[in-house]
Amino acid sequence: MNIKIVRYFVSKLIQVEAGLMLLPCLISLIYGEPFSNLLSFLIAMGIIFLISFVITTKKPELKTLHTKEGMLIVALTWISWTCFGALPFVISGEIPFYIDAVFEMASGFSTTGASILRDVESLSHSTLFWRSFSHLIGGMGVLVFALAIFPTGASETVHLMRAEVPGPRFGKLVSKLKETALILYTIYFVLTLITVILLIFGGMNVFDSFCHSFGIAGTGGFSTRNASIGFYNSAYIEWVTGMMMLMFGMNFNLFYMVILGQVVSVFRNEELRVYLSVIISATGIITLTNHLNGIYTDLATNIRHTFFSVSSVITTTGYLTVDFSDWALTALTIFALLMFIGGMAGSTGGGFKVARLTIAGKSMFNEFRLMQNPRRVTVTKFNQSPLTVDQVTRIRNYSLAYIFCLVLIILLITPDTPDMQTAISAGMNTFNNIGVGFATDGSSVPFTDYNVFSKIVLIFSMIAGRLEIYPLIVLLSPNTYLSKS
């Protein structure tokens, strides 16, 4: 283990967070907030720079960075950003308890959207901005952003991106990884800006448009309004939000392919076809269920709220127009499945990922075929390309790790919940980074009443879900620090 290179990268990356705090400082000045609000961010920046100065080290030889160091850097950076990002909330007094502030920032950077706040409208503009801006940063990844601007070499870049980019497989858009990061973030920011403009056209004020666009882009779900998107009571805003959530739940490689004119290849993408099929099917079934149960008499309203909710849940954004926890059991069951499925690999969405589920399903089907005919030669294919045994095995192993972690999280918080349904709901919506549930933690009730231990468990649940488990396992494993390689 090369501790020096870990210290070097972590110290530089937390300095990036301190620099980004200049933006909420600017917001505080624009809206003429009390000096104490501005001071809270300045003090936090000072603390971060002081700590980074203490732990910083001379840049070591980059050739020594291995996968293990990459995983450790990612885990430590995300935990550091979460802990330091919470400081302005506590210093300003807007979130008085540090563990609550850490929970809020873990939810922000992991793009979960779960909250301990009951009245977000009482917060200052600078706090609301920093809270929502954390979604934009965490959506594509803290390190992907840093790698896009840092002068780094290929060897260390690939290990860091592999550890942070969500999805079962990692690939490059172009030959150089730095250029890949720049392309991804350019697409990400352009789509975010388009979302801002569309929301402004719908009558949403500029500040709210930016904050909600950050939540849509990162598929996070933090809102500046207690009633979320439902506050605006606008069909236009709901359709725009629903469609943009759907787009940010798609693999960003597909947008680059469209730019290159490879539109036919995009529509042939197997994961995209499955993703859209699930959304269309879920919307149709729930719309019919709502109609049969008399929840909505107007078809247009029914389709709008259903599509919005389906898009919000499968992309793990968590924005709301209505409290769908009152819908029929059939609808809630479908929503639970959508929470598990999540967005596409290479998107900002959370969950298990459509690609993994598709490959796992094909692999299971091939096993059934082998049971019927042991002499049959079966190959699992994805996007018309055969997968190696190692690739399929990695997905199976991740599936086991996913189930084990989810069960462990649920068991740890169960004593602090009124019933098992609430524990399962809280575990699923934090580990899958969705932020809404169906039980007493609810579609609209925050996580305020959980005890400190449960909040710590849920904080790690959100970060583990966003980083897809392995970086935190590396962080917590004693072998990480005993081994020399």
Secondary structure, DSSP 4 states (H G I P E B T S, - for coil): --HHHHHHHHHHHHHHHHHHTHHHHHHHHHTT--HHHHHHHHHHHHHHHHHHHHH------GGG--HHHHHHHHHHHHHHHHHHHTHHHHHHTSS-SHHHHHHHHHHHHTT----S-S-GGGS-HHHHHHHHHHHHHHHH-HHHHHHHHS---HHHHHHHHHHHS-SS----SSSSHHHHHHHHHHHHHHHHHHHHHHHHHTT--HHHHHHHHHHHHTT----SSTTGGGGG--HHHHHHHHHHHHHHTS-HHHHHHHHTT-HHHHHT-HHHHHHHHHHHHHHHHHHHHHHHTTS-SSHHHHHHHHHHHHHHHHTT----SS-GGGS-HHHHHHHHHHHHH-S-TTSS--SS-HHHHHHHHHHHHHHHHHHH-TT-----EETTEEPPHHHHHHHHHHHHHHHHHHHHHHHHHGGGSSSHHHHHHHHHHHHTT----SSTT-SS--STTS-HHHHHHHHHHHHHHHHTSHHHHHHH-THHHH---
